[in-house]
Amino acid sequence: MVKTLSFATLHFCVAFTIAYLFTGSILVGGLMALIEPACNTVVFYFHERAWHRHQHAHASTPNARDEHEWAYAA
């Protein structure tokens, strides 16, 4: 949950800064900083839960190869 809140804080700041730079309006920047990151934060939270569940399900399969194994090769 801390990771999600940290992500949300960074996302709010980025959204506000970009909207403010494009429009010059604190109101528009504030609205964009509330709406867009709030939606993304909720989606991110559920994405993390689903990803975690996927990893555990995949890890519990006996003799299962990691489909991304090639990315870890050094």
PyMOL CGO cylinders between C-alpha atoms (Angstrom):
from pymol import cmd
from pymol.cgo import CYLINDER

trace = [
    CYLINDER, 0.00, 0.00, 0.00, 2.92, 2.35, 0.70, 0.3, 1, 1, 1, 1, 1, 1,
    CYLINDER, 2.92, 2.35, 0.70, 4.22, 1.75, -2.83, 0.3, 1, 1, 1, 1, 1, 1,
    CYLINDER, 4.22, 1.75, -2.83, 0.80, 2.66, -4.23, 0.3, 1, 1, 1, 1, 1, 1,
    CYLINDER, 0.80, 2.66, -4.23, 0.61, 5.87, -2.16, 0.3, 1, 1, 1, 1, 1, 1,
    CYLINDER, 0.61, 5.87, -2.16, 4.15, 6.84, -3.19, 0.3, 1, 1, 1, 1, 1, 1,
    CYLINDER, 4.15, 6.84, -3.19, 3.23, 6.26, -6.84, 0.3, 1, 1, 1, 1, 1, 1,
    CYLINDER, 3.23, 6.26, -6.84, 0.08, 8.33, -6.40, 0.3, 1, 1, 1, 1, 1, 1,
    CYLINDER, 0.08, 8.33, -6.40, 2.00, 11.26, -4.90, 0.3, 1, 1, 1, 1, 1, 1,
    CYLINDER, 2.00, 11.26, -4.90, 4.51, 11.31, -7.75, 0.3, 1, 1, 1, 1, 1, 1,
    CYLINDER, 4.51, 11.31, -7.75, 1.76, 10.95, -10.32, 0.3, 1, 1, 1, 1, 1, 1,
    CYLINDER, 1.76, 10.95, -10.32, -0.27, 13.83, -8.82, 0.3, 1, 1, 1, 1, 1, 1,
    CYLINDER, -0.27, 13.83, -8.82, 2.79, 16.10, -8.94, 0.3, 1, 1, 1, 1, 1, 1,
    CYLINDER, 2.79, 16.10, -8.94, 3.64, 15.21, -12.54, 0.3, 1, 1, 1, 1, 1, 1,
    CYLINDER, 3.64, 15.21, -12.54, 0.03, 15.60, -13.70, 0.3, 1, 1, 1, 1, 1, 1,
    CYLINDER, 0.03, 15.60, -13.70, -0.30, 19.00, -12.03, 0.3, 1, 1, 1, 1, 1, 1,
    CYLINDER, -0.30, 19.00, -12.03, 3.01, 20.27, -13.41, 0.3, 1, 1, 1, 1, 1, 1,
    CYLINDER, 3.01, 20.27, -13.41, 2.28, 19.20, -16.98, 0.3, 1, 1, 1, 1, 1, 1,
    CYLINDER, 2.28, 19.20, -16.98, -1.30, 20.52, -16.97, 0.3, 1, 1, 1, 1, 1, 1,
    CYLINDER, -1.30, 20.52, -16.97, -0.16, 23.79, -15.40, 0.3, 1, 1, 1, 1, 1, 1,
    CYLINDER, -0.16, 23.79, -15.40, 2.66, 24.23, -17.93, 0.3, 1, 1, 1, 1, 1, 1,
    CYLINDER, 2.66, 24.23, -17.93, 0.29, 23.60, -20.85, 0.3, 1, 1, 1, 1, 1, 1,
    CYLINDER, 0.29, 23.60, -20.85, -2.58, 25.78, -19.61, 0.3, 1, 1, 1, 1, 1, 1,
    CYLINDER, -2.58, 25.78, -19.61, -1.05, 28.25, -17.15, 0.3, 1, 1, 1, 1, 1, 1,
    CYLINDER, -1.05, 28.25, -17.15, -4.08, 27.62, -14.94, 0.3, 1, 1, 1, 1, 1, 1,
    CYLINDER, -4.08, 27.62, -14.94, -3.74, 26.42, -11.37, 0.3, 1, 1, 1, 1, 1, 1,
    CYLINDER, -3.74, 26.42, -11.37, -7.40, 25.32, -11.46, 0.3, 1, 1, 1, 1, 1, 1,
    CYLINDER, -7.40, 25.32, -11.46, -6.98, 23.17, -14.57, 0.3, 1, 1, 1, 1, 1, 1,
    CYLINDER, -6.98, 23.17, -14.57, -3.68, 21.82, -13.24, 0.3, 1, 1, 1, 1, 1, 1,
    CYLINDER, -3.68, 21.82, -13.24, -5.34, 20.95, -9.95, 0.3, 1, 1, 1, 1, 1, 1,
    CYLINDER, -5.34, 20.95, -9.95, -8.30, 19.25, -11.61, 0.3, 1, 1, 1, 1, 1, 1,
    CYLINDER, -8.30, 19.25, -11.61, -6.05, 17.23, -13.88, 0.3, 1, 1, 1, 1, 1, 1,
    CYLINDER, -6.05, 17.23, -13.88, -3.84, 16.33, -10.93, 0.3, 1, 1, 1, 1, 1, 1,
    CYLINDER, -3.84, 16.33, -10.93, -6.87, 14.92, -9.13, 0.3, 1, 1, 1, 1, 1, 1,
    CYLINDER, -6.87, 14.92, -9.13, -8.76, 13.15, -11.89, 0.3, 1, 1, 1, 1, 1, 1,
    CYLINDER, -8.76, 13.15, -11.89, -6.20, 11.44, -14.10, 0.3, 1, 1, 1, 1, 1, 1,
    CYLINDER, -6.20, 11.44, -14.10, -3.79, 10.12, -11.43, 0.3, 1, 1, 1, 1, 1, 1,
    CYLINDER, -3.79, 10.12, -11.43, -6.67, 9.04, -9.19, 0.3, 1, 1, 1, 1, 1, 1,
    CYLINDER, -6.67, 9.04, -9.19, -7.95, 6.80, -11.98, 0.3, 1, 1, 1, 1, 1, 1,
    CYLINDER, -7.95, 6.80, -11.98, -4.47, 5.50, -12.74, 0.3, 1, 1, 1, 1, 1, 1,
    CYLINDER, -4.47, 5.50, -12.74, -3.74, 4.83, -9.06, 0.3, 1, 1, 1, 1, 1, 1,
    CYLINDER, -3.74, 4.83, -9.06, -6.83, 2.65, -8.71, 0.3, 1, 1, 1, 1, 1, 1,
    CYLINDER, -6.83, 2.65, -8.71, -5.95, 0.78, -11.89, 0.3, 1, 1, 1, 1, 1, 1,
    CYLINDER, -5.95, 0.78, -11.89, -2.32, 0.40, -10.74, 0.3, 1, 1, 1, 1, 1, 1,
    CYLINDER, -2.32, 0.40, -10.74, -3.41, -1.08, -7.40, 0.3, 1, 1, 1, 1, 1, 1,
    CYLINDER, -3.41, -1.08, -7.40, -5.51, -3.76, -9.08, 0.3, 1, 1, 1, 1, 1, 1,
    CYLINDER, -5.51, -3.76, -9.08, -2.82, -4.38, -11.69, 0.3, 1, 1, 1, 1, 1, 1,
    CYLINDER, -2.82, -4.38, -11.69, -0.28, -5.04, -8.92, 0.3, 1, 1, 1, 1, 1, 1,
    CYLINDER, -0.28, -5.04, -8.92, -2.67, -7.45, -7.18, 0.3, 1, 1, 1, 1, 1, 1,
    CYLINDER, -2.67, -7.45, -7.18, -3.36, -9.32, -10.42, 0.3, 1, 1, 1, 1, 1, 1,
    CYLINDER, -3.36, -9.32, -10.42, 0.35, -9.43, -11.30, 0.3, 1, 1, 1, 1, 1, 1,
    CYLINDER, 0.35, -9.43, -11.30, 1.22, -10.74, -7.84, 0.3, 1, 1, 1, 1, 1, 1,
    CYLINDER, 1.22, -10.74, -7.84, -1.47, -13.43, -8.13, 0.3, 1, 1, 1, 1, 1, 1,
    CYLINDER, -1.47, -13.43, -8.13, -0.17, -14.36, -11.61, 0.3, 1, 1, 1, 1, 1, 1,
    CYLINDER, -0.17, -14.36, -11.61, 3.39, -14.73, -10.31, 0.3, 1, 1, 1, 1, 1, 1,
    CYLINDER, 3.39, -14.73, -10.31, 2.31, -16.93, -7.41, 0.3, 1, 1, 1, 1, 1, 1,
    CYLINDER, 2.31, -16.93, -7.41, 0.14, -19.13, -9.62, 0.3, 1, 1, 1, 1, 1, 1,
    CYLINDER, 0.14, -19.13, -9.62, 2.98, -19.48, -12.10, 0.3, 1, 1, 1, 1, 1, 1,
    CYLINDER, 2.98, -19.48, -12.10, 5.55, -20.25, -9.38, 0.3, 1, 1, 1, 1, 1, 1,
    CYLINDER, 5.55, -20.25, -9.38, 3.39, -23.00, -7.88, 0.3, 1, 1, 1, 1, 1, 1,
    CYLINDER, 3.39, -23.00, -7.88, 3.29, -24.93, -11.16, 0.3, 1, 1, 1, 1, 1, 1,
    CYLINDER, 3.29, -24.93, -11.16, 5.87, -27.74, -10.91, 0.3, 1, 1, 1, 1, 1, 1,
    CYLINDER, 5.87, -27.74, -10.91, 8.70, -27.61, -13.45, 0.3, 1, 1, 1, 1, 1, 1,
    CYLINDER, 8.70, -27.61, -13.45, 7.27, -24.46, -14.99, 0.3, 1, 1, 1, 1, 1, 1,
    CYLINDER, 7.27, -24.46, -14.99, 9.71, -22.32, -16.91, 0.3, 1, 1, 1, 1, 1, 1,
    CYLINDER, 9.71, -22.32, -16.91, 9.67, -18.58, -16.49, 0.3, 1, 1, 1, 1, 1, 1,
    CYLINDER, 9.67, -18.58, -16.49, 8.41, -17.13, -19.77, 0.3, 1, 1, 1, 1, 1, 1,
    CYLINDER, 8.41, -17.13, -19.77, 10.73, -14.17, -19.19, 0.3, 1, 1, 1, 1, 1, 1,
    CYLINDER, 10.73, -14.17, -19.19, 13.72, -16.29, -18.25, 0.3, 1, 1, 1, 1, 1, 1,
    CYLINDER, 13.72, -16.29, -18.25, 15.70, -14.98, -21.20, 0.3, 1, 1, 1, 1, 1, 1,
    CYLINDER, 15.70, -14.98, -21.20, 15.60, -11.47, -19.70, 0.3, 1, 1, 1, 1, 1, 1,
    CYLINDER, 15.60, -11.47, -19.70, 17.46, -12.60, -16.56, 0.3, 1, 1, 1, 1, 1, 1,
    CYLINDER, 17.46, -12.60, -16.56, 20.35, -14.26, -18.35, 0.3, 1, 1, 1, 1, 1, 1,
    CYLINDER, 20.35, -14.26, -18.35, 23.59, -12.46, -17.69, 0.3, 1, 1, 1, 1, 1, 1,
]
cmd.load_cgo(trace, "trace")
